[in-house]
């Protein structure tokens, strides 16, 4: 199983430290590469809380500092982007990294990009479907003929550069919407499932929809692929991991909750989310590896797990976490034994 990290490049408390935060993020990506992690993804947001509004720029800088780790999005907010520019950016990243770029295309968990780019929320689903179709056409064809509702048509249009890889990997990032799982299955695309709360095993019926849709569309099960994006953090002990992670987690989700009308976070609620079947992956390495394998079994098998740990802003603690992931978790996850 592949182990990776997703970051939203959380803004520092002092905005004057933004440049330092980006430099430290690049140091963490470089360490993740050295530690043997498989993937590092950068999100895309257009709000004060994060520094990732131009993720391909961060990933390009990371490509120059790394050798083997795969680099991609987490997620590309495709509904609010021009698929041609998305393809060109990631094809260029693929050339810079000599074949290590990936795209995880999704609609995002925030809607800030819609007013910023003059989009209508009533077109939320239609925009994504159309732009995903164009992105796949661009990936599969050097010369494109395409027309749609939201973008000018392309007639015998060549699009460059072409990526280093024969076929640039494109995943679909999903939350809990059944239609999103079916869409990915119908297209035979790999699936990255964001599970940031609740009990992970409850997503199994949604994954069954994905597998059924892929089979009905003529795709062999060997072509389907599932990854899991989870909130997580590891420390030498579970007490250390929880003590480092919980304060920032509460601050983050209390802020989001105040915007969306959710209840405030409690330690009891956090502990429930971090229980044996809960979605959070916060603890010591062996405990978390065992939990990942249980999640994989409950979901019918996953091939990649990525940690979102921006709740911790201390750079040195994040570096220690990455070291533990590489030295203790990677060997266990690469083993076929549990």
C-alpha contacts under 8 A as a table, 3 or more apart, distances in Angstrom:
res1	aa1	res2	aa2	distance
1	X	302	X	7.43
1	X	303	X	5.00
1	X	304	X	5.61
1	X	305	X	7.55
1	X	333	X	5.41
1	X	334	X	5.60
2	X	37	X	7.36
2	X	38	X	5.60
2	X	39	X	7.61
2	X	303	X	6.12
2	X	304	X	4.47
2	X	305	X	6.28
2	X	330	X	7.90
2	X	333	X	7.28
2	X	334	X	7.46
3	X	37	X	5.58
3	X	38	X	5.54
3	X	39	X	6.73
3	X	304	X	5.88
3	X	305	X	5.17
3	X	306	X	5.90
3	X	330	X	6.74
3	X	333	X	7.65
4	X	37	X	5.56
4	X	38	X	5.46
4	X	39	X	4.42
4	X	40	X	5.59
4	X	41	X	7.87
4	X	304	X	7.43
4	X	305	X	6.16
4	X	306	X	4.36
4	X	307	X	6.30
5	X	39	X	6.39
5	X	40	X	4.94
5	X	41	X	6.27
5	X	306	X	4.67
5	X	307	X	4.60
5	X	308	X	6.07
5	X	309	X	7.89
6	X	40	X	5.71
6	X	41	X	4.45
6	X	42	X	5.75
6	X	43	X	7.10
6	X	74	X	6.26
6	X	229	X	7.79
6	X	306	X	6.04
6	X	307	X	5.84
6	X	308	X	5.02
6	X	309	X	7.67
7	X	10	X	7.67
7	X	40	X	7.80
7	X	41	X	6.26
7	X	42	X	5.07
7	X	43	X	6.13
7	X	74	X	7.60
7	X	308	X	5.95
7	X	309	X	7.12
7	X	310	X	6.35
8	X	42	X	5.76
8	X	43	X	4.77
8	X	44	X	6.85
8	X	45	X	7.53
8	X	50	X	6.09
8	X	51	X	7.10
8	X	52	X	5.90
8	X	74	X	7.98
8	X	310	X	6.97
9	X	21	X	7.70
9	X	22	X	7.23
9	X	25	X	7.12
9	X	42	X	7.37
9	X	43	X	7.71
9	X	50	X	5.46
9	X	51	X	5.10
9	X	52	X	5.60
9	X	310	X	7.38
10	X	49	X	5.99
10	X	50	X	4.37
10	X	51	X	6.09
10	X	52	X	7.97
10	X	310	X	6.24
10	X	313	X	7.76
11	X	15	X	7.19
11	X	18	X	6.58
11	X	21	X	7.43
11	X	48	X	7.23
11	X	49	X	5.25
11	X	50	X	4.75
11	X	51	X	5.76
12	X	15	X	5.94
12	X	17	X	6.26
12	X	18	X	6.19
12	X	21	X	6.75
12	X	313	X	7.71
13	X	17	X	8.00
14	X	17	X	5.64
14	X	18	X	7.57
15	X	18	X	5.42
16	X	19	X	7.52
17	X	20	X	5.15
17	X	21	X	6.18
18	X	21	X	5.01
18	X	22	X	6.42
18	X	51	X	7.77
19	X	22	X	5.25
19	X	23	X	6.35
20	X	23	X	5.05
20	X	24	X	6.15
21	X	24	X	5.10
21	X	25	X	6.12
22	X	25	X	4.99
22	X	26	X	6.33
22	X	51	X	7.91
22	X	58	X	7.99
23	X	26	X	5.19
23	X	27	X	6.38
24	X	27	X	4.89
24	X	28	X	6.32
24	X	315	X	6.78
25	X	28	X	5.09
25	X	29	X	6.36
26	X	29	X	5.04
26	X	30	X	6.15
26	X	58	X	7.76
26	X	61	X	7.54
26	X	62	X	5.93
26	X	65	X	7.99
27	X	30	X	5.06
27	X	31	X	6.15
28	X	31	X	4.99
28	X	32	X	6.04
28	X	318	X	7.63
28	X	319	X	6.22
28	X	322	X	7.60
29	X	32	X	4.99
29	X	33	X	6.30
29	X	40	X	6.73
29	X	62	X	6.67
29	X	66	X	7.70
30	X	33	X	5.18
30	X	34	X	6.41
30	X	62	X	7.06
30	X	65	X	6.00
30	X	66	X	5.61
31	X	34	X	4.98
31	X	35	X	5.95
31	X	319	X	7.47
31	X	322	X	7.22
31	X	323	X	7.68
32	X	35	X	5.00
32	X	36	X	6.38
32	X	37	X	5.40
32	X	40	X	7.75
32	X	69	X	7.62
32	X	322	X	6.14
32	X	323	X	7.68
32	X	326	X	7.40
33	X	36	X	5.46
33	X	37	X	5.80
33	X	38	X	7.47
33	X	66	X	6.03
33	X	67	X	6.91
33	X	68	X	6.37
33	X	69	X	5.10
34	X	37	X	7.69
34	X	66	X	7.91
35	X	322	X	7.30
35	X	323	X	6.31
35	X	325	X	7.73
35	X	326	X	4.57
35	X	327	X	6.91
36	X	69	X	7.50
36	X	326	X	5.69
36	X	330	X	7.17
37	X	40	X	7.99
37	X	69	X	6.51
37	X	325	X	7.74
37	X	326	X	6.20
37	X	330	X	7.01
38	X	68	X	7.80
38	X	69	X	5.10
38	X	70	X	6.00
39	X	69	X	5.42
39	X	70	X	4.61
39	X	71	X	5.87
39	X	72	X	7.63
39	X	306	X	7.68
40	X	69	X	7.06
40	X	70	X	6.37
40	X	71	X	5.20
40	X	72	X	6.52
41	X	71	X	5.88
41	X	72	X	4.74
41	X	73	X	4.79
41	X	74	X	5.10
41	X	75	X	7.89
42	X	52	X	6.99
42	X	55	X	5.76
42	X	58	X	7.76
42	X	59	X	7.32
42	X	72	X	6.49
42	X	73	X	4.88
42	X	74	X	5.13
42	X	75	X	7.25
43	X	52	X	6.15
43	X	55	X	6.49
43	X	73	X	5.61
43	X	74	X	4.16
43	X	75	X	5.06
43	X	76	X	6.76
44	X	52	X	5.19
44	X	53	X	5.16
44	X	54	X	6.92
44	X	55	X	6.13
44	X	73	X	7.62
44	X	74	X	7.02
44	X	75	X	6.20
44	X	76	X	5.97
44	X	77	X	6.51
44	X	108	X	7.92
45	X	50	X	6.48
45	X	51	X	7.65
45	X	52	X	5.86
45	X	53	X	5.13
45	X	110	X	7.54
45	X	112	X	7.56
45	X	113	X	7.53
46	X	50	X	7.42
46	X	52	X	7.57
46	X	53	X	5.36
46	X	112	X	5.95
46	X	113	X	6.05
47	X	50	X	6.20
47	X	112	X	6.84
48	X	51	X	7.68
50	X	53	X	7.61
52	X	55	X	5.20
52	X	58	X	7.82
54	X	57	X	5.71
54	X	58	X	7.15
55	X	58	X	5.24
55	X	59	X	6.22
55	X	73	X	7.04
56	X	59	X	4.93
56	X	60	X	5.94
56	X	72	X	7.99
56	X	73	X	7.82
56	X	89	X	6.47
56	X	90	X	6.92
56	X	93	X	7.24
57	X	60	X	5.14
57	X	61	X	6.43
58	X	61	X	5.24
58	X	62	X	6.26
59	X	62	X	4.83
59	X	63	X	6.06
59	X	71	X	6.49
59	X	72	X	7.11
59	X	93	X	7.29
60	X	63	X	5.02
60	X	64	X	6.79
60	X	93	X	5.71
60	X	96	X	7.00
60	X	97	X	7.88
61	X	64	X	5.54
61	X	65	X	6.97
62	X	65	X	5.16
62	X	66	X	6.24
63	X	66	X	5.39
63	X	67	X	7.49
63	X	71	X	7.52
63	X	93	X	7.42
63	X	96	X	6.32
63	X	97	X	5.07
64	X	96	X	7.26
64	X	97	X	7.18
66	X	69	X	6.77
67	X	97	X	7.64
68	X	100	X	7.41
69	X	100	X	7.00
70	X	100	X	4.59
70	X	101	X	5.97
70	X	102	X	7.27
71	X	100	X	5.91
71	X	101	X	4.99
71	X	102	X	6.22
72	X	101	X	5.47
72	X	102	X	4.54
72	X	103	X	5.37
72	X	104	X	7.02
73	X	76	X	5.58
73	X	102	X	6.90
73	X	103	X	5.33
73	X	104	X	5.35
73	X	105	X	7.67
74	X	103	X	7.88
74	X	104	X	5.85
74	X	105	X	7.85
74	X	173	X	7.81
75	X	103	X	7.52
75	X	104	X	5.08
75	X	105	X	5.54
75	X	106	X	5.70
75	X	107	X	7.88
75	X	108	X	6.70
75	X	173	X	6.54
76	X	103	X	6.94
76	X	104	X	5.99
76	X	105	X	4.86
76	X	106	X	5.93
76	X	107	X	7.68
76	X	108	X	7.63
77	X	80	X	5.89
77	X	81	X	6.61
77	X	105	X	6.41
77	X	106	X	5.39
77	X	107	X	5.07
77	X	108	X	5.53
78	X	81	X	4.98
78	X	82	X	7.37
78	X	83	X	7.01
78	X	105	X	5.89
78	X	106	X	5.96
78	X	107	X	6.23
78	X	128	X	6.23
78	X	131	X	6.65
78	X	132	X	7.20
79	X	106	X	7.60
79	X	107	X	5.92
79	X	124	X	7.14
79	X	127	X	5.20
79	X	128	X	4.55
79	X	131	X	6.61
80	X	113	X	6.10
80	X	114	X	6.41
80	X	117	X	6.75
80	X	119	X	7.31
80	X	127	X	7.98
81	X	85	X	7.65
81	X	86	X	7.02
82	X	85	X	5.47
82	X	86	X	6.30
82	X	131	X	7.57
83	X	86	X	4.87
83	X	87	X	5.98
83	X	131	X	6.05
83	X	132	X	7.55
83	X	134	X	6.50
83	X	135	X	5.23
84	X	87	X	5.20
84	X	88	X	6.17
84	X	135	X	7.01
84	X	138	X	7.27
84	X	159	X	7.63
85	X	88	X	4.98
85	X	89	X	5.95
86	X	89	X	5.21
86	X	90	X	6.24
86	X	135	X	7.95
87	X	90	X	5.34
87	X	91	X	5.83
87	X	135	X	6.74
87	X	138	X	7.06
87	X	139	X	7.28
88	X	91	X	5.07
88	X	92	X	6.03
88	X	159	X	7.82
88	X	160	X	6.51
88	X	161	X	6.24
88	X	162	X	7.82
89	X	92	X	5.22
89	X	93	X	6.24
90	X	93	X	4.71
90	X	94	X	5.98
90	X	101	X	6.51
90	X	102	X	7.29
90	X	103	X	7.33
90	X	163	X	7.75
91	X	94	X	4.92
91	X	95	X	6.36
91	X	101	X	7.60
91	X	161	X	6.28
91	X	162	X	5.88
91	X	163	X	4.27
91	X	164	X	7.31
91	X	168	X	7.52
92	X	95	X	5.08
92	X	96	X	6.22
92	X	161	X	6.64
92	X	162	X	7.83
92	X	163	X	6.62
93	X	96	X	4.99
93	X	97	X	6.04
93	X	101	X	6.09
94	X	97	X	5.17
94	X	98	X	5.72
94	X	99	X	4.83
94	X	100	X	5.70
94	X	101	X	4.68
94	X	102	X	7.90
94	X	163	X	5.55
94	X	164	X	5.70
94	X	165	X	7.22
95	X	98	X	4.92
95	X	99	X	6.26
95	X	163	X	5.93
95	X	164	X	5.22
96	X	99	X	7.93
97	X	100	X	5.43
97	X	101	X	6.92
98	X	164	X	6.11
99	X	163	X	7.47
99	X	164	X	5.12
99	X	165	X	5.22
101	X	168	X	7.19
101	X	169	X	7.52
102	X	168	X	6.37
102	X	169	X	5.04
102	X	170	X	6.10
102	X	171	X	7.82
103	X	168	X	7.84
103	X	169	X	6.30
103	X	170	X	4.81
103	X	171	X	6.12
104	X	170	X	5.81
104	X	171	X	4.53
104	X	172	X	5.49
104	X	173	X	5.73
104	X	192	X	7.40
105	X	132	X	7.70
105	X	170	X	6.97
105	X	171	X	6.10
105	X	172	X	5.01
105	X	173	X	5.67
106	X	128	X	7.61
106	X	172	X	5.96
106	X	173	X	4.83
106	X	174	X	6.58
107	X	128	X	6.76
107	X	173	X	7.86
108	X	111	X	7.22
110	X	113	X	7.78
111	X	114	X	5.77
111	X	115	X	7.97
112	X	115	X	6.29
112	X	116	X	6.56
113	X	116	X	5.00
113	X	117	X	6.03
113	X	119	X	7.99
114	X	117	X	5.54
114	X	118	X	5.96
114	X	119	X	4.69
114	X	120	X	6.54
114	X	121	X	6.70
115	X	118	X	4.90
115	X	119	X	5.88
115	X	120	X	7.57
116	X	119	X	7.71
119	X	123	X	7.76
120	X	123	X	5.57
120	X	124	X	7.19
121	X	124	X	5.06
122	X	125	X	7.97
123	X	126	X	5.26
123	X	127	X	5.71
124	X	127	X	5.66
124	X	128	X	6.76
125	X	128	X	5.39
125	X	129	X	6.35
126	X	129	X	5.22
126	X	130	X	6.14
127	X	130	X	5.39
127	X	131	X	6.05
127	X	150	X	7.14
128	X	131	X	5.23
128	X	132	X	5.89
129	X	132	X	5.29
129	X	133	X	6.26
130	X	133	X	5.16
130	X	134	X	6.45
130	X	148	X	6.77
130	X	149	X	7.84
130	X	150	X	7.88
131	X	134	X	5.05
131	X	135	X	6.09
132	X	135	X	5.00
132	X	136	X	6.21
133	X	136	X	5.32
133	X	137	X	6.32
134	X	137	X	4.96
134	X	138	X	6.17
134	X	146	X	7.14
135	X	138	X	5.10
135	X	139	X	6.24
136	X	139	X	5.01
136	X	140	X	6.16
137	X	140	X	5.26
137	X	141	X	5.89
137	X	144	X	6.77
137	X	146	X	7.98
138	X	141	X	5.42
138	X	142	X	6.73
138	X	143	X	7.85
138	X	144	X	6.55
138	X	159	X	7.25
139	X	142	X	7.61
139	X	167	X	6.69
139	X	168	X	6.56
140	X	167	X	7.07
141	X	144	X	6.01
142	X	158	X	5.61
142	X	159	X	5.98
142	X	160	X	7.60
142	X	162	X	7.47
143	X	156	X	5.64
143	X	157	X	5.19
143	X	158	X	4.22
143	X	159	X	6.52
144	X	154	X	6.41
144	X	155	X	6.60
144	X	156	X	5.43
144	X	157	X	5.16
144	X	158	X	6.29
144	X	159	X	7.61
145	X	153	X	7.63
145	X	154	X	5.25
145	X	155	X	4.74
145	X	156	X	5.33
145	X	157	X	6.69
146	X	153	X	5.63
146	X	154	X	5.12
146	X	155	X	6.69
147	X	151	X	7.59
147	X	152	X	6.90
147	X	153	X	4.23
147	X	154	X	6.34
148	X	151	X	6.13
148	X	152	X	7.22
148	X	153	X	6.49
149	X	152	X	7.90
154	X	157	X	5.68
159	X	162	X	7.57
163	X	166	X	7.06
163	X	167	X	7.70
163	X	168	X	6.70
165	X	168	X	5.73
170	X	189	X	7.01
170	X	190	X	7.26
171	X	189	X	5.89
171	X	190	X	4.83
171	X	191	X	5.51
171	X	192	X	6.50
172	X	184	X	6.26
172	X	189	X	6.71
172	X	190	X	6.38
172	X	191	X	5.06
172	X	192	X	6.00
173	X	191	X	6.12
173	X	192	X	4.69
173	X	193	X	5.96
173	X	194	X	7.17
174	X	177	X	7.22
174	X	180	X	6.22
174	X	181	X	7.02
174	X	191	X	7.31
174	X	192	X	6.29
174	X	193	X	5.13
174	X	194	X	6.15
175	X	193	X	5.99
175	X	194	X	5.24
175	X	195	X	6.79
176	X	180	X	7.96
176	X	203	X	7.81
176	X	206	X	7.75
177	X	180	X	5.50
177	X	181	X	7.04
178	X	181	X	5.35
178	X	182	X	6.48
178	X	206	X	6.01
178	X	209	X	7.42
179	X	182	X	5.05
179	X	183	X	6.06
180	X	183	X	5.08
180	X	184	X	6.36
181	X	184	X	5.34
181	X	185	X	6.31
181	X	191	X	7.81
181	X	206	X	6.49
181	X	207	X	6.83
181	X	209	X	6.39
181	X	210	X	4.91
182	X	185	X	5.06
182	X	186	X	6.07
182	X	209	X	5.82
182	X	210	X	5.01
182	X	213	X	5.59
182	X	214	X	7.90
183	X	186	X	5.14
183	X	187	X	6.35
183	X	210	X	7.75
183	X	213	X	7.79
184	X	187	X	5.23
184	X	188	X	6.09
184	X	189	X	5.35
184	X	190	X	7.13
184	X	191	X	6.70
184	X	210	X	6.68
184	X	214	X	7.80
185	X	188	X	4.92
185	X	189	X	6.37
185	X	209	X	7.76
185	X	210	X	4.63
185	X	211	X	6.17
185	X	212	X	7.36
185	X	213	X	4.78
185	X	214	X	4.09
185	X	215	X	7.81
185	X	217	X	7.66
185	X	224	X	7.81
186	X	189	X	7.96
186	X	210	X	7.83
186	X	213	X	5.23
186	X	214	X	5.09
186	X	216	X	7.63
186	X	217	X	5.49
187	X	214	X	7.12
187	X	217	X	7.63
188	X	214	X	5.59
188	X	217	X	7.78
188	X	219	X	6.09
188	X	223	X	7.03
188	X	224	X	6.39
189	X	224	X	6.62
189	X	225	X	7.59
190	X	223	X	7.96
190	X	224	X	5.60
190	X	225	X	4.58
190	X	226	X	5.92
190	X	227	X	7.89
191	X	224	X	7.83
191	X	225	X	6.09
191	X	226	X	4.81
191	X	227	X	6.12
192	X	226	X	5.87
192	X	227	X	4.56
192	X	228	X	5.64
192	X	229	X	6.75
193	X	226	X	7.34
193	X	227	X	6.12
193	X	228	X	4.95
193	X	229	X	5.91
194	X	228	X	6.08
194	X	229	X	4.60
194	X	230	X	6.23
195	X	198	X	7.72
195	X	200	X	6.76
195	X	228	X	7.10
195	X	229	X	6.17
195	X	230	X	5.55
195	X	231	X	7.95
195	X	279	X	6.32
196	X	229	X	7.69
196	X	230	X	5.51
196	X	231	X	5.87
196	X	279	X	5.94
196	X	280	X	6.81
197	X	200	X	7.84
197	X	273	X	6.50
197	X	278	X	7.16
197	X	279	X	5.24
197	X	280	X	6.98
198	X	273	X	6.36
198	X	278	X	5.88
198	X	279	X	5.83
199	X	202	X	5.82
199	X	203	X	7.97
199	X	273	X	7.36
199	X	277	X	5.48
199	X	278	X	4.43
199	X	279	X	5.39
200	X	203	X	5.91
200	X	277	X	6.46
200	X	278	X	6.15
200	X	279	X	5.27
200	X	295	X	6.47
200	X	298	X	7.91
200	X	299	X	7.87
201	X	204	X	5.71
201	X	277	X	7.23
201	X	295	X	6.59
201	X	298	X	5.32
201	X	299	X	6.07
202	X	205	X	7.03
203	X	206	X	5.35
203	X	207	X	6.47
203	X	299	X	7.01
204	X	207	X	5.07
204	X	208	X	6.21
204	X	298	X	6.98
204	X	299	X	5.00
204	X	300	X	7.42
205	X	208	X	4.95
205	X	209	X	6.47
206	X	209	X	5.09
206	X	210	X	6.57
207	X	210	X	4.89
207	X	211	X	6.28
207	X	299	X	7.22
208	X	211	X	5.14
208	X	212	X	5.97
209	X	212	X	5.14
209	X	213	X	6.00
210	X	213	X	5.24
210	X	214	X	6.21
211	X	214	X	5.13
211	X	215	X	6.20
211	X	221	X	7.14
211	X	224	X	7.44
212	X	215	X	5.15
212	X	216	X	6.10
213	X	216	X	5.11
213	X	217	X	6.11
214	X	217	X	5.09
214	X	218	X	6.41
214	X	219	X	5.21
214	X	220	X	7.38
214	X	221	X	7.51
214	X	224	X	7.53
215	X	218	X	5.15
215	X	219	X	5.17
215	X	220	X	6.25
215	X	221	X	6.96
216	X	219	X	7.42
219	X	223	X	6.58
219	X	224	X	7.74
220	X	223	X	5.54
220	X	224	X	7.27
221	X	224	X	5.31
222	X	225	X	7.74
225	X	302	X	7.26
225	X	303	X	6.70
226	X	301	X	7.48
226	X	302	X	5.07
226	X	303	X	5.89
226	X	304	X	7.01
227	X	302	X	5.44
227	X	303	X	5.57
227	X	304	X	4.42
227	X	305	X	5.72
227	X	306	X	7.80
228	X	302	X	6.97
228	X	304	X	6.16
228	X	305	X	4.77
228	X	306	X	6.28
229	X	305	X	5.93
229	X	306	X	4.84
229	X	307	X	6.17
229	X	308	X	7.08
230	X	279	X	6.81
230	X	280	X	6.53
230	X	281	X	7.01
230	X	305	X	7.44
230	X	306	X	6.27
230	X	307	X	5.32
230	X	308	X	5.94
231	X	279	X	7.53
231	X	280	X	5.45
231	X	281	X	6.21
231	X	282	X	7.85
231	X	307	X	5.58
231	X	308	X	4.64
231	X	309	X	5.98
232	X	280	X	5.81
232	X	281	X	4.26
232	X	282	X	4.94
232	X	307	X	5.19
232	X	308	X	5.86
232	X	309	X	5.56
233	X	241	X	6.25
233	X	245	X	6.78
233	X	281	X	6.40
233	X	282	X	4.79
233	X	283	X	6.67
233	X	307	X	7.16
233	X	308	X	7.90
233	X	309	X	5.85
233	X	321	X	6.81
234	X	237	X	7.88
234	X	238	X	7.46
234	X	241	X	5.35
234	X	281	X	7.84
234	X	282	X	5.71
234	X	283	X	5.06
234	X	284	X	5.27
234	X	285	X	5.99
234	X	288	X	7.71
234	X	321	X	5.56
234	X	324	X	7.22
234	X	325	X	7.37
235	X	238	X	6.35
235	X	240	X	5.64
235	X	241	X	4.47
235	X	283	X	6.17
235	X	284	X	5.18
235	X	285	X	7.10
235	X	320	X	7.77
235	X	321	X	6.08
235	X	324	X	7.32
236	X	240	X	6.62
236	X	241	X	7.31
236	X	284	X	5.55
236	X	285	X	7.42
236	X	324	X	7.81
237	X	240	X	5.20
237	X	241	X	6.34
237	X	283	X	6.43
237	X	284	X	4.79
238	X	241	X	5.04
238	X	242	X	6.09
238	X	282	X	7.04
238	X	283	X	3.92
238	X	284	X	4.79
239	X	242	X	5.31
239	X	243	X	6.00
239	X	283	X	7.24
240	X	243	X	5.15
240	X	244	X	6.18
240	X	283	X	7.77
241	X	244	X	5.28
241	X	245	X	6.05
241	X	282	X	6.06
241	X	283	X	5.26
241	X	284	X	6.91
242	X	245	X	5.09
242	X	246	X	5.55
242	X	282	X	6.23
242	X	283	X	6.60
243	X	246	X	5.91
243	X	247	X	7.32
244	X	247	X	6.99
244	X	248	X	7.90
244	X	312	X	6.61
245	X	248	X	5.92
245	X	249	X	6.14
245	X	282	X	7.61
245	X	309	X	7.85
245	X	311	X	6.08
245	X	312	X	5.61
246	X	249	X	4.91
246	X	250	X	6.03
246	X	270	X	7.77
246	X	311	X	7.68
247	X	250	X	5.28
247	X	251	X	6.28
247	X	311	X	7.77
248	X	251	X	5.00
248	X	252	X	6.01
248	X	311	X	4.43
248	X	312	X	5.86
248	X	313	X	7.79
249	X	252	X	5.18
249	X	253	X	6.11
249	X	311	X	4.96
249	X	312	X	7.80
250	X	253	X	5.35
250	X	254	X	5.76
250	X	264	X	7.96
250	X	265	X	5.65
250	X	266	X	7.61
251	X	254	X	5.28
251	X	255	X	6.27
252	X	255	X	5.36
252	X	256	X	6.42
252	X	311	X	6.83
253	X	256	X	4.92
253	X	257	X	5.69
253	X	264	X	7.59
253	X	265	X	6.86
254	X	257	X	4.86
254	X	258	X	6.04
254	X	262	X	8.00
254	X	263	X	7.71
254	X	264	X	5.28
254	X	265	X	6.13
255	X	258	X	5.19
255	X	259	X	6.59
256	X	259	X	5.21
256	X	260	X	6.32
256	X	262	X	7.91
257	X	260	X	5.06
257	X	261	X	5.45
257	X	262	X	4.29
257	X	263	X	6.32
257	X	264	X	6.62
258	X	261	X	5.35
258	X	262	X	6.34
258	X	263	X	7.87
258	X	264	X	7.90
259	X	262	X	7.92
265	X	269	X	6.64
265	X	270	X	7.15
266	X	269	X	5.12
266	X	270	X	6.23
267	X	270	X	4.94
267	X	271	X	6.11
268	X	271	X	5.15
268	X	272	X	6.30
269	X	272	X	5.11
269	X	273	X	6.32
270	X	273	X	5.05
270	X	274	X	6.16
271	X	274	X	4.90
271	X	275	X	6.12
272	X	275	X	5.15
272	X	278	X	6.53
273	X	277	X	7.81
273	X	278	X	4.37
273	X	279	X	5.78
273	X	280	X	5.62
274	X	277	X	7.66
274	X	278	X	5.14
274	X	279	X	6.48
274	X	280	X	4.72
274	X	281	X	6.40
274	X	282	X	6.59
275	X	278	X	4.99
275	X	280	X	7.73
276	X	291	X	6.76
277	X	291	X	7.93
277	X	295	X	7.75
281	X	288	X	5.99
281	X	291	X	7.61
282	X	288	X	6.96
283	X	287	X	6.50
283	X	288	X	6.05
284	X	287	X	5.59
284	X	288	X	6.26
285	X	288	X	5.24
285	X	289	X	6.14
285	X	324	X	7.10
285	X	325	X	7.06
285	X	328	X	6.35
285	X	329	X	5.87
286	X	289	X	5.09
286	X	290	X	6.19
286	X	328	X	7.57
286	X	329	X	7.02
287	X	290	X	5.28
287	X	291	X	6.31
288	X	291	X	4.92
288	X	292	X	6.11
289	X	292	X	5.01
289	X	293	X	6.31
289	X	329	X	6.43
289	X	332	X	7.08
289	X	333	X	6.86
290	X	293	X	5.23
290	X	294	X	6.31
290	X	338	X	7.24
291	X	294	X	5.00
291	X	295	X	6.16
292	X	295	X	5.01
292	X	296	X	6.11
292	X	305	X	7.95
293	X	296	X	4.94
293	X	297	X	6.16
293	X	338	X	7.11
294	X	297	X	5.12
294	X	298	X	6.12
295	X	298	X	5.06
295	X	299	X	6.13
296	X	299	X	5.19
296	X	300	X	6.08
296	X	301	X	4.56
296	X	302	X	5.17
297	X	300	X	5.21
297	X	301	X	5.53
298	X	301	X	7.51
299	X	302	X	7.17
302	X	305	X	7.53
309	X	312	X	6.07
310	X	313	X	6.29
312	X	317	X	7.68
312	X	318	X	7.02
313	X	318	X	7.53
314	X	317	X	5.43
314	X	318	X	6.36
315	X	318	X	5.12
315	X	319	X	6.19
316	X	319	X	4.98
316	X	320	X	6.23
317	X	320	X	5.07
317	X	321	X	6.19
318	X	321	X	4.97
318	X	322	X	6.27
319	X	322	X	5.12
319	X	323	X	6.27
320	X	323	X	5.05
320	X	324	X	6.29
321	X	324	X	5.14
321	X	325	X	6.18
322	X	325	X	4.96
322	X	326	X	6.20
323	X	326	X	5.19
323	X	327	X	6.03
324	X	327	X	5.17
324	X	328	X	5.51
324	X	329	X	6.88
325	X	328	X	5.68
325	X	329	X	4.77
325	X	330	X	6.20
326	X	329	X	5.92
326	X	330	X	5.23
326	X	331	X	7.74
327	X	330	X	6.52
327	X	331	X	7.17
328	X	331	X	6.21
328	X	332	X	6.89
329	X	332	X	5.28
329	X	333	X	6.10
330	X	333	X	5.16
330	X	334	X	6.07
331	X	334	X	5.24
331	X	335	X	6.46
332	X	335	X	5.28
333	X	336	X	7.50
335	X	338	X	7.78
